[in-house]
């Protein structure tokens, strides 16, 4: 009976992680689309807009990278539903992909600055 309670906790933790990944997808998708179609608005905190030549091109470029991140997260969520035992690995992959895309945008935004 005691081992059954431990298994339930593991299942609920796996479900929580799956839900977290799946909830992140529409949020990241909305952010990506907002950045992608921001035009000349100053919405990225990591960019000095006084040095940017073409903010619309920067936003389109950064939005495309964020769209890639959203679809990576969607794939991680879909796979975590099939393989709930690996949910912890998918959460780690989620965090690493967010850090990687943020770094990619930070470094790549330099080509839009004068």
Secondary structure, 3 states (H helix, E strand, C coil): CHHHHHHHHHHHHHHHHHHHHHHHHHHHHHHHHHHHCCCCCCCCCCCCCCCECCHHHHHHHHHHHHHHHHHHHHHHHHHHHHCHHHHHHHHHHHHHHHHHHHHHHHHHHHHHEC
